[in-house]
Amino acid sequence: MEQEQTDNKYLLLDFWEFAIISTLVVVFFPWSLLFSVVVYGLDSTKLLIFALLHDAIKTLFAIISVVISIGVIIAALVWLFG
């Protein structure tokens, strides 16, 4: 898995570059992937999709951890002061 991440050039981009690319891919969804396949090839498009999925999973876990943390804090406050 570690070797796959070092080979994926999209995972090595900084935050703003990847944010711009992922925003463009999502906004122009079907056409952006078609453009990527035609211009950059199928392998580069696969790497882009894997990087987008990797970022989406990390974002989902971050959101879940924040929601659980807030829920635990609220439950503790209700239990202490309720």
Sequence and secondary structure as in RCSB ss.txt:
>XXXX:A:sequence
MEQEQTDNKYLLLDFWEFAIISTLVVVFFPWSLLFSVVVYGLDSTKLLIFALLHDAIKTLFAIISVVISIGVIIA
ALVWLFG
>XXXX:A:secstr
 HHHHHH TTTTS HHHHHHHHHHHHHTHHHHHHHHHHHH HHHHHHHHHHHHHHHHHHHHHHHHHHHHHHHHHH
HHHHHH 
